[in-house]
């Protein structure tokens, strides 16, 4: 939110907030699916991670913190509003066990 004089907010602050959810926010919609290479280009940006179960579709906004190179391959390190960071290996995206989308 952009504060004006002494902490007042403009009429459009709620519209701007709705455009990009905060890390850890559960969302109902998402954009197109991303590849791991596209995720790697979005460091510092919010993406939508599929956390669905067999019975319900769940999507969570996460912040891409960095891509780590390890001997086993690249890994996505993300922040989802919790203290401990999430880590997902690139191989889970290749076999489609994990899915990530644009906002």
KEKEDREN-761778 format. One record per residue (C-alpha): residue in three letters; x negated, y negated, z negated. Coordinates in steps of 0.05 Angstrom, whole numbers, plus 5000, padded with zeros to 4 digits. Last residue first. Layout:
BEGIN
residuo;X;Y;Z
ala;X;Y;Z
...
END
This chain:
BEGIN
residuo;X;Y;Z
unk;5010;5298;5223
unk;4965;5343;5264
unk;4968;5417;5249
unk;4929;5472;5214
unk;4938;5547;5216
unk;4904;5602;5177
unk;4908;5676;5193
unk;4902;5658;5266
unk;4844;5705;5282
unk;4801;5645;5302
unk;4827;5601;5246
unk;4809;5652;5193
unk;4740;5659;5225
unk;4726;5585;5211
unk;4724;5598;5137
unk;4772;5561;5090
unk;4751;5524;5027
unk;4796;5484;4981
unk;4768;5434;4932
unk;4778;5439;4857
unk;4809;5379;4821
unk;4875;5383;4858
unk;4906;5333;4907
unk;4895;5375;4969
unk;4822;5361;4984
unk;4789;5400;5040
unk;4726;5439;5056
unk;4729;5473;5123
unk;4677;5526;5133
unk;4627;5540;5189
unk;4593;5607;5197
unk;4565;5664;5154
unk;4497;5631;5148
unk;4533;5568;5124
unk;4550;5502;5158
unk;4599;5461;5117
unk;4653;5419;5150
unk;4673;5359;5108
unk;4727;5325;5067
unk;4788;5340;5110
unk;4845;5311;5069
unk;4905;5357;5059
unk;4980;5350;5072
unk;5018;5414;5056
unk;5066;5454;5098
unk;5111;5509;5071
unk;5156;5554;5114
unk;5195;5604;5071
unk;5206;5679;5066
unk;5141;5708;5092
unk;5101;5654;5059
unk;5079;5589;5090
unk;5018;5549;5068
unk;5006;5517;5137
unk;4958;5459;5129
unk;4975;5389;5154
unk;4918;5341;5168
unk;4895;5277;5134
unk;4831;5244;5158
unk;4761;5236;5128
unk;4731;5289;5174
unk;4777;5295;5235
unk;4726;5317;5287
unk;4715;5383;5251
unk;4790;5396;5253
unk;4788;5391;5329
unk;4731;5442;5331
unk;4772;5488;5285
unk;4831;5485;5333
unk;4892;5443;5317
unk;4966;5459;5322
unk;5012;5404;5347
unk;5049;5358;5300
unk;5080;5372;5232
unk;5146;5369;5196
unk;5172;5387;5126
unk;5117;5359;5082
unk;5089;5379;5014
unk;5042;5324;4989
unk;4975;5347;4962
unk;4935;5295;4999
unk;4978;5233;5010
unk;5027;5231;5069
unk;5014;5186;5129
unk;5071;5149;5164
unk;5115;5146;5102
unk;5065;5100;5067
unk;5067;5050;5124
unk;5143;5047;5122
unk;5143;5038;5047
unk;5094;4980;5053
unk;5137;4945;5106
unk;5177;4898;5060
unk;5113;4872;5029
unk;5087;4889;4961
unk;5074;4843;4902
unk;5013;4857;4861
unk;4993;4785;4844
unk;4999;4757;4914
unk;5002;4811;4969
unk;4988;4884;4956
unk;4976;4930;5014
unk;5000;5000;5000
END
